[in-house]
Amino acid sequence: MLAVCGGLAIRASYFSYYQGSRTHLGLDKQCPHIREISSAGRIVKILHFGGLHHRYERVAA
């Protein structure tokens, strides 16, 4: 039972990452969830799955 709950949590986390961070060819290389594009601020790395996947974003200084 514990393995099933853990597997569901990992799957939910991956789907969240996939829909919010990954680009999709069918959407003209855009994410399904639109993110604001900023040209000011410092760049930070956002880790997913313990650093296996990551993305970069700008944050206000």
N, C-alpha and C positions, 0 to 999 in steps of 0.2 A: 504494500500500500504506500509506503514511504517513497519508493522508487517511482511510482506512478505520479504522486504529487510533485516530486522534484522534476520529473520529466515534463509535466504540464507547465511548471513555472519557467523552465528553460525554454520551452516552446513559445510561451507567451512573450518572454523577453526577446527572443529572436524575431518574432513577428513584429513587435514594436520597433525594433532596430530596422528591420527590412522595410517597413512602411514609412519610417521617419527619416532614414539616413541614406539608403541605397537608391541609386538612380535606376530608372526603368527605361528600356529601349522603346516600349510602346507608348511612353509618355514624353517622347522627344528628349530623353536623358534627364528628366526631372523626377523629383520625389512625389509620391501621391500626396504627402502633407507638405504644403508650401512653406519654406523657411524664408525669413527676411534676409536680404543681402546687405551687409554693412561694409563700408570701405574704411571705417575708422575704428580704432581700438586695437587691443593686443590679441594675438591669436593663441587660442588654447586648444589642447588635444582632449577630446572626449572619448574615453575608453568604453568599449562594449565587450562583454564576455572576458573580463580579466585582461584586456589588452589584445585579444586575438583579432578583433576588429576595432577600428577607431575612425574618427572624423575630426576635422578641424573647424572651429568657429571663431569669429571675432566677438569679443566682449567689450563693453564700455570700459574705458580707463578709469 
